[in-house]
Amino acid sequence: MDEDRVVGDGGGVTIYQRPDGSRYALDRQGRGHELCFGEGAMGPARFDARDRADGAWPGSRSRPAIRAGV
């Protein structure tokens, strides 16, 4: 997840884009879901919840971020 780019706000979730171009969204608690092609961001992201995400939501291709000292 560390290599994923913050794309923007999706209305209560932050949208991220992986290096392969696929996208997912995380809420403030780090719960995620995959996005379909064409689902987009509406503006600047309000938060970044990758440090709370486990990458294990249904259909996820994400791996949790590896944090130093963990």
Phi and psi restraints in degrees (value plus and minus 20) as a CYANA .aco file:
   2 ASP   PHI     -80.2   -40.2
   2 ASP   PSI     -49.1    -9.1
   3 GLU   PHI    -104.4   -64.4
   3 GLU   PSI     -27.9    12.1
   4 ASP   PHI     -96.5   -56.5
   4 ASP   PSI     125.9   165.9
   5 ARG   PHI    -120.4   -80.4
   5 ARG   PSI     115.8   155.8
   6 VAL   PHI     -93.7   -53.7
   6 VAL   PSI     102.6   142.6
   7 VAL   PHI    -114.7   -74.7
   7 VAL   PSI     -59.2   -19.2
   8 GLY   PHI     136.8   176.8
   8 GLY   PSI    -185.3  -145.3
   9 ASP   PHI    -110.4   -70.4
   9 ASP   PSI     116.6   156.6
  10 GLY   PHI    -135.5   -95.5
  10 GLY   PSI       3.9    43.9
  11 GLY   PHI      62.0   102.0
  11 GLY   PSI      52.6    92.6
  12 GLY   PHI      70.4   110.4
  12 GLY   PSI     -23.8    16.2
  13 VAL   PHI    -154.9  -114.9
  13 VAL   PSI     136.0   176.0
  14 THR   PHI    -121.6   -81.6
  14 THR   PSI     116.1   156.1
  15 ILE   PHI    -120.1   -80.1
  15 ILE   PSI     115.4   155.4
  16 TYR   PHI    -141.9  -101.9
  16 TYR   PSI     130.8   170.8
  17 GLN   PHI    -142.2  -102.2
  17 GLN   PSI     108.5   148.5
  18 ARG   PHI     -98.7   -58.7
  18 ARG   PSI     144.2   184.2
  19 PRO   PHI     -77.3   -37.3
  19 PRO   PSI     -46.5    -6.5
  20 ASP   PHI    -101.6   -61.6
  20 ASP   PSI     -20.9    19.1
  21 GLY   PHI      75.0   115.0
  21 GLY   PSI     -32.6     7.4
  22 SER   PHI     -93.1   -53.1
  22 SER   PSI     138.4   178.4
  23 ARG   PHI    -149.2  -109.2
  23 ARG   PSI     133.1   173.1
  24 TYR   PHI    -164.7  -124.7
  24 TYR   PSI     146.5   186.5
  25 ALA   PHI    -147.7  -107.7
  25 ALA   PSI     125.8   165.8
  26 LEU   PHI    -145.2  -105.2
  26 LEU   PSI     117.9   157.9
  27 ASP   PHI    -104.5   -64.5
  27 ASP   PSI    -198.7  -158.7
  28 ARG   PHI     -82.6   -42.6
  28 ARG   PSI     -45.5    -5.5
  29 GLN   PHI    -107.4   -67.4
  29 GLN   PSI     -21.8    18.2
  30 GLY   PHI      69.5   109.5
  30 GLY   PSI     -12.5    27.5
  31 ARG   PHI     -96.9   -56.9
  31 ARG   PSI     115.2   155.2
  32 GLY   PHI    -143.3  -103.3
  32 GLY   PSI     148.3   188.3
  33 HIS   PHI    -175.2  -135.2
  33 HIS   PSI     130.8   170.8
  34 GLU   PHI     -94.1   -54.1
  34 GLU   PSI     131.7   171.7
  35 LEU   PHI    -129.5   -89.5
  35 LEU   PSI     124.2   164.2
  36 CYS   PHI     -98.3   -58.3
  36 CYS   PSI     135.6   175.6
  37 PHE   PHI     -75.9   -35.9
  37 PHE   PSI     112.6   152.6
  38 GLY   PHI      79.6   119.6
  38 GLY   PSI     -39.6     0.4
  39 GLU   PHI     -93.6   -53.6
  39 GLU   PSI     104.6   144.6
  40 GLY   PHI    -144.7  -104.7
  40 GLY   PSI     158.5   198.5
  41 ALA   PHI    -111.6   -71.6
  41 ALA   PSI     130.6   170.6
  42 MET   PHI    -124.6   -84.6
  42 MET   PSI     -31.0     9.0
  43 GLY   PHI     154.3   194.3
  43 GLY   PSI    -187.8  -147.8
  44 PRO   PHI     -83.2   -43.2
  44 PRO   PSI     123.1   163.1
  45 ALA   PHI     -86.1   -46.1
  45 ALA   PSI     122.6   162.6
  46 ARG   PHI    -114.9   -74.9
  46 ARG   PSI     -39.1     0.9
  47 PHE   PHI    -178.0  -138.0
  47 PHE   PSI     145.5   185.5
  48 ASP   PHI    -150.7  -110.7
  48 ASP   PSI      88.5   128.5
  49 ALA   PHI    -123.2   -83.2
  49 ALA   PSI      -2.8    37.2
  50 ARG   PHI     -79.9   -39.9
  50 ARG   PSI     -50.8   -10.8
  51 ASP   PHI     -89.8   -49.8
  51 ASP   PSI     -34.2     5.8
  52 ARG   PHI    -121.5   -81.5
  52 ARG   PSI     -30.2     9.8
  53 ALA   PHI    -105.3   -65.3
  53 ALA   PSI     123.5   163.5
  54 ASP   PHI    -122.4   -82.4
  54 ASP   PSI     -24.6    15.4
  55 GLY   PHI      51.8    91.8
  55 GLY   PSI      -6.8    33.2
  56 ALA   PHI    -130.8   -90.8
  56 ALA   PSI       6.7    46.7
  57 TRP   PHI     -96.9   -56.9
  57 TRP   PSI     142.1   182.1
  58 PRO   PHI     -76.8   -36.8
  58 PRO   PSI     108.9   148.9
  59 GLY   PHI      60.8   100.8
  59 GLY   PSI     -15.4    24.6
  60 SER   PHI     -89.2   -49.2
  60 SER   PSI     119.4   159.4
  61 ARG   PHI    -130.8   -90.8
  61 ARG   PSI     -10.2    29.8
  62 SER   PHI    -107.6   -67.6
  62 SER   PSI     131.7   171.7
  63 ARG   PHI    -134.0   -94.0
  63 ARG   PSI     118.1   158.1
  64 PRO   PHI     -78.5   -38.5
  64 PRO   PSI     130.8   170.8
  65 ALA   PHI     -88.7   -48.7
  65 ALA   PSI     121.3   161.3
  66 ILE   PHI    -113.4   -73.4
  66 ILE   PSI      99.0   139.0
  67 ARG   PHI    -119.8   -79.8
  67 ARG   PSI     120.3   160.3
  68 ALA   PHI     -81.7   -41.7
  68 ALA   PSI     118.1   158.1
  69 GLY   PHI      60.5   100.5
  69 GLY   PSI     -10.9    29.1
